[in-house]
Structure formats: structure tokens, C-alpha cells
């Protein structure tokens, strides 16, 4: 039996998107440890009951000295475990520093060797394909999952999403406001989905920071929708959120941690993706989910940069044609600048099939996905329509230099 450590120092959603890697490492009775920010310890214990969780202070500190002082006993305890493999998943200064606790030979992902931060070959490939995020071939769940020596099949990650009888859950916003719908727009979308589902119970979900948004949204409702809505924004702990989301018929949401929680629980998702959110990177995992991906020539953008066109990708979600689709009234008059997608699984992992709308990047993404599949022996290499896609992923340094030193080649 082997002992593994996964270091995942990002946020709520990333914790859920580490599931394929963790389940893969647990195969054969292996012991898996998980290092996360201490704010997520209770959630991680619910999601991964058979994993030993280490909560460190990863966020909220301002200096390296504060990080060291807050976490030194935990660092020492993890170092003493003598792990057979350490999977270090985040490109951050703290992750690179933590890598020094372990023998570089057992660290996968991001490591520090001889005082120099290095990326594994798999990480370098991802940095290359994300230069053009529109053609990104892998969901983050699969990217991390394929680090495992023997990844589980995609079908074994999340259950098929099915209605549970508890009505509609509405997640008010994500961490970045540009990736979320304004209150007026969200109210119209909720009304449409309410009609499509025959007027069931509606539950508003969010953190205490979104309490004002919840009150504003309630003021936009009237009639049966208002009467059937319960506002739980800021009123659930992680255990309560699991119980609520696991009983719903559908979760209406932007790209959020609660979206990934719904997929984990087998609750259907209808997700709004816009701005910097791109479904092929961080969409809900598993079968039975719908994604509405806003697409403009600039999609997906960088959320760290101001939008020069006043977030025009929002406009599609107010389009009467789109609201008609949400209400379940499909016809051939589809709205522009949006791709309607359903989640699918193949040998590599999750992908998203367009039901309507134009995905111009699909041929290039398919070629890159085929190259990834061949690299891991998941399928024989299909015919590549554009050899330039291979050049985007693979460079001479990948085979001319020893694997351990390829990170020094400056290929990024």
C-alpha cells in the first residue's frame, strides 16, 4: 500500500475538481492525505471522508514569515509522513515552498529542485495550450486526474445527474462579479426556468457576503415565484449546503464551487458561462448537465484585465430568444453569441457537445484532445486535421533533453 499527499491550496471549486485525482490515488486501498486551506477542512471531510485532511493557513496571510509561523507544526507533521508521492497542484509561491519539504523525486506537478521552481512535463503542456484558451482540450478535473499513475475512468467520478424532487436552486454569484448575472437579468432567467419546471419550490443559495443580493433578487419576484421561493443566502453551513443541493431538481448557477458540488452529488446543473469562464476548462463534470456559454471574439477573456466593451457577453442572457429556451420553448430561432451545450464523457474525460450555436474552435480542440488521449494510451491517435496543433503541445525539448531537466529549457 502506498501513501500519497495532494496539495490543493486553491478555493471551494478546485477542491471538488480534485476528485478524479483523489479517487484514482485511493485505488487499491492506498492512503491519501489532502492539504488545503483550513477554511475548507469541514467541507473536505464531508466530500472525502476516507482522506486524511491537513488544514493550513494558506489565505489571509501577508508575508512569508506569517505563513511559516502559522503552519510550521503542520509542515513538520506532513514532512514526517514519508509520502510515496506528493501531488502539488497550484502554481503559487506557497506551493513551490511546500515542495521543498519533500524529496523532489516524489513530487509531481510543481516542485523545487536546487532552489529552482520547476514544472513537470504535463504542467508545461497545459501552459502551452492555455495560450489559446478557446481551444483548451481538457477540463481541470481531468488535467489533475491524469497526474495519477492509474486514473479512474471518467464514468466513475460523478454520478449521472438526475432530478431529486426538491425544486430549483439558484446560486446568486461567483467570486468574480463579471462572471455572474446582474440581479435584473438573473430574475428573468429564474422566472423562465421556474416556468419550464412547472412552478416548483425555489431556493436561493450563497454566502453571507451575498445577503444583499438575495434580498434584491426577492424584490424582483412576484406571484407564484415569490410565494414558492425560500432565501437561504448566508444561512447554510457546508453540511446544510450538501443536504440542500443534493435534494434539488436543478441548480441554476454561474461557474461556482456550488456548481461543482451539485455535479459531485448528481444534481443537474444549468450553468451560465461568460467573461473569463470557459466551459471546456471548468464546466460541471459528468452526464446530465447543461451549459450556456456566451461567445464573442474576445471569449474567454482574462478577468484580471478591465473589459473594454462593457461586458457585452452578458447581453445574450437578457435576449428574449434565450429566455424562451430557458422556459423550455425550443424552436429554430436561436439567440446569437451563445452556445448551448450538454455534458458528455469520452475516454479522456468530460467534454461538452453543442446543441446549438457555433463553436469555431471545435476542430482544433478535438485534435489536441486526440493528442492527449494518445499520450496516456486512452485511445489510438485519430487522424489529426491540423498538424499545427501537435506543434502547439510538443516541442523539441520534450524529447531532446532528459525528462528531469526539460524544465530548464525555457520553453515557456
N, C-alpha and C positions, 0 to 999 in steps of 0.2 A: 504494500500500500504506500502511496506517495502522499506528500504533504505540500499543498500549494497555497500561495498568498496572491490575492488580487488587490491591487491598489487602485481604487476608483475615488478620486477626490473631487469630482465634479458634482452636479446637482441631482435633484429628485429624478428627473427623467433618465439621466445617464445611469443611475443605479438600476433602473428597470431594464435598460438596454444592455446591461452586462449579463443578462440572464443566460443567454446561449453559452457564453464562456464558462460561467459558473457551473451550469448543469453538465457541460461537457467534462470539466475537470473532476466533477464528483463521480463520474462513471467508475465502476469497479470498486466502490467503497472508499475512494480517496478522501482525505481530509482537506477541506478547503477553508481558508481564512479570508476575510474581507476587511480591508482597511478603508474607512470612509470618514467624512466629516461627522463629528459627534452629533450634529443636529439630525442626522438621518439614522441613528442607531436603532431607534424603535421601529421605524419603517423597515429597515433591512432585516431585522429579526422576524418580522411578520412575513416578508417576501421570501426569505431564505432561512427557514427555521433550522436547517441542518448545517448551517455555516457558522463558524465562529467569527463574531464581528468585533473589530477593534475600532473604536471611535476616537479620532484625534481632532485637535483644533486646527482645521485646515483653512477656515474662513474667519474673517473678523480680526485677524492679527495684522499688524502693520510693518513689523520688522522681522528679520531672520532671527534675531535674538529672542523675540517674543515667541516665535514658533518653537524654537528649541526649548525654551523654558517650559512652555505649556505641554510639550509632548515627549520630553526626554525619557521618562519612565516607560512610556508606551513603545518608543523606538527601541529601547533596550530589550523589552519583552519580546517584541517581534523578531529582533535580531537573534535572540536566544533560541528561537523555534527551529532553526536549521531547515529551512524550506528546500524542497527539491526543485521548485520552480516559483519564480516571482513574476507576476504579470502586471507591469507598470503601465497604466493605460492613458495617462494625461500628459500632454506636452506643457509642463509647467516647471517653474524653478523648484517648487517643493517636491515634485515627483522625482526630478533629477537628483535632488539632495537625498531623498529617501533611498534611491538606488544604491548610494554608497554604503548603506547598511549591509548589503549582501554581496556575495561573490558575483562579479559581472557575468560569469559563465552560466548562472541560473536565472538571470534577469532577462525578461522578454519585453519588447515594446520600446521603452525609453530607459536607457541605462547611462551610468557614468563610469568611464574607464580611463585610468591615468589622468584624472582630473578633467577629462573632456566629455561633454554630453554627446551621446550617440543615439541614433535611431536604428532599430532593426530594419532589415531589408523590407519587410512587409509595411512598416510605417513609412518608409521612404516612397514606396509605390503609392500609398494613399496621398502623400503630399504632392505627388506629381499629378494624380488625376483630379485633385481638388483645385488645380489651377484653372480648370474649366468645370465648375460645379454642375453646370447644366447636364453634362454627360456622366456625372458620377455614377459608377456602376453598382455600388453596394450600400445597403442600409448599415447604419452604425452598429446595430446588433450583430450583423454578420461579420463586419470588419473585425470587431473584437472577438467574436466567437471563433473565427478561423485562426486565431492565435493558439487555440488549444491543440494538443497533439492529436486528438481524435474527436473532432467536432460532432455533436449530435446532429441528426437530420433536422431540417427546418420544421417539419411537422411535429416534432417533439418539444418545441419551445413553448408555444402558447396554445391553448385550446381553441377550437373553432368558435367564433363569436356567434352567440345566439341570444335572442331576447329572453329576459328573465322575469318580465311581468311588472317591473317597478316604475315604468314610465320613462320620461326623458330627463337626463342630467345635463345641465348647462354649465360649462366651465367659463367663467367670465373673462379671464385674461391670462396671458403668459407673462413671463418676466420682462419681455420687451414689448412695449406698447405698440410699436409699429407692426408687430406680428399678430395683433389682436383686433377684433372688430369694435368700432365705437358703439356706444350704448344704443343709439337710434337704429343702427344697422343690425346689431345683434338682436334687438327686439323683433324686427321684421322677420329675421331668419328663424327665431324661436317660434313665432306665430305660424310660419309656414310648416315647420316640422311638427308642431302641435296638431295642425290640421291633417297632415299626412298620416299621423298615428292615431287619428280618431279621438283626440282630446283627452289624453291620459294625464296622470299626475306629472308635474314638472318640478324638479329640484335644482336650485341654484347652488353652485359649488365654487369655493375659492378660499383664499386666505383672509386673515383679519385685515390685511392691507387693502383688500378689495371690497371691504364692507360698504363703502360709499357707492361703489359701482353697483353692488347688489340692490341697494335702495333706489338708485336711479333707474335701474332696469325694471324693478317692480312698478315704478310710477308710469312706465310706458305700457304696461299691460292693463287690460280691462276685460270685462265679461268673463266667460268661462276660463280663459287662460289665467287671469288674475286669481280667480277662485280656486284653481287647481294647482297653484304654484306655492311651494314652500321654500323659504330663503334660509339656506344653511351656510351661507358665506361666513367664514371665520368661526363656525360653531362645531367643527368636527376635528378630532384628533386623527392620527393616521389609522388607528383601528376602526374608528367610525367611518372614515372615508372608504376604507376597504369594504366594510359592510354595505354602505350605501351604493357604491359604484358596482359592486358585484351583484346587485339585485335589479339593475336598470335594464330597460329595453334598448337604449341607445345613449351615447354620450356625445353631445354637440360641443366642440372644443377647438381652439387653436392648437398649435404644436406645444403641448404641455406635458409635465410629468403625469398628470391625471389621465391624459390620453394613453400613455404607455401603461399605466396601472389598469385601465379598462381592458386593454389588449391582453395583459397578463391574466386577468380574471375571466376572459372570454366574453366580455361585454362589447357589443358592436359600437364602433366609432364612426361618427361623421365629422371629419376634421377640415377646418379652414386653413389652408397653407398660402402664405403670401409673404411679400418682402423678402427677408433672408431665409425664411423657412422653405425647405425643399423636400418634397415627399420622398424622393429616392434616397435621401440621406437619413431622415429621421421620422419617416412615416410609421403608423401603427403596425405592429408585427403580427402576422398570422392571417387566417382566412376570415372573411366576413366584414371587412371594413371599407368605408368609402372616404375618398379624399377629394376635396375641391381645391385644385392647385391653380392659383392665379398666375398668369404668364404674360409678361411683357418682354420686349427685347432686353431689358436690364435684369431679368429674373434669372437666378436668385441674386440679390444684392448683398452687400456687406452691411450688417446692422451698425457697425462702428462708424460708418460714414453717413453724413446727412443725405437725405433723399432730395435730389434736385428737381423732382417732378411731383412733389407733394403727395407721395404715396398713392399714385394713381392706380396701383394694383388693387386697392380697396374697392374701387368703383364697381367691379363686377358683382360684388356681394350685395349691392343695392339694386342691381338690374332686375326689373320685373320678370324677365325670362329666367333668371337664376332662381328667384323666389318661387316661380311656378314649378321648377324642377324639385326644389326642396319640399313643396307641398304635394309631391307625388304625381304631378300632371305633366308627364313627359310627352314631347312631340319632337318634330324635326327642326324646330326653330330654337337652336341652342344659342346661349349667350357667347359673345366674343371674349377673348382674353382669359379663358379658364379651361382647364382640362378636368373632366370628371373621370375619376379613377376608382377601380376596385382592387383590393389587395389580392395577390396571388403568391404561390410558392413554387419554386423550381429547385433544381439540385443545389444551387448556390445558397438560396435563402429567400427572403421576401422580395417581391417586386410589385409593380403597380401597372395594371392594364388600363389603357384609356378606353372609356366608354363613349365619350365624345370629346371634341377638341383636338387640336393639332399639337403633337409632340415632335418637334423637328429634330430633337436630339436623340430620338429612339435608335436609329441605326448605329450611331457611334457608341451609345451606351450598351447596346447588345453586343457589339464587337468586344468592348472592354470586359464585359461580363463573361463572355466566352473565354477570354484570355485568363481571367481569374479562375474560372472553372477548370481549365486545363492545368493551371499551376498547382491546384490542390487535388488533381486527379478525380474531380467530381463528374467529369464527362469528357469525351474526346473533343478536341478542338473543332468547332464548327467552322465553316467557311467564313473567313473574315472579309467583309466588304470593303474595308479601307485599312491598308497596312499601316497607315499613319497612326492608327490607334495603338498598335504594338509599340511604335516608337515613342508614344507618349508615356508608356508604362515602363519599358525596359530600355536600359542604356548600357553602353559598353562596360562601364564599371561594375555592372551586376555579374558579369562572368569573367572579366579580366583580372579583378582583384580578389584576394581571399575574402570570404564572406565576413569574417570578423573585422576586417579593415576597410570594407567597402564604404562604411560611413564616413571615412576620411577623404573620400574622393571629391567632395564639394559638389555633388550632383544636384543639390537643391539650391 
